[in-house]
Amino acid sequence: MSDIEFTNTEKEAMVEKLQSYFNMELDQELGQFDAEFLLDFFSKELGAYYYNRGLHDARAIFEERVQTIDDDIYAIEKEVGSAK
């Protein structure tokens, strides 16, 4: 698996969310550097869990759609009669 990379805009948004969470829920101020460090930690140590869950969910949707297509193909199959 390759590293999960985000754009600078995405990183900034995630850092702001971390800072806001720490401020609102924990009543602690989280500096820019600390928030970026924490984000890097979460991404490195926990990111694969979220990535794999996303793949698992996508695979389930794909399998469901393939089953639907398979059912549709069987539905249009023509009955074959015996020659007399």
Secondary structure, 3 states (H helix, E strand, C coil): CCCCCCCHHHHHHHHHHHHHHHHHHHCCCCCHHHHHHHHHHHHHHHHHHHHHHHHHHHHHHHHHHHHHHHHHHHHCCCCCCCCC
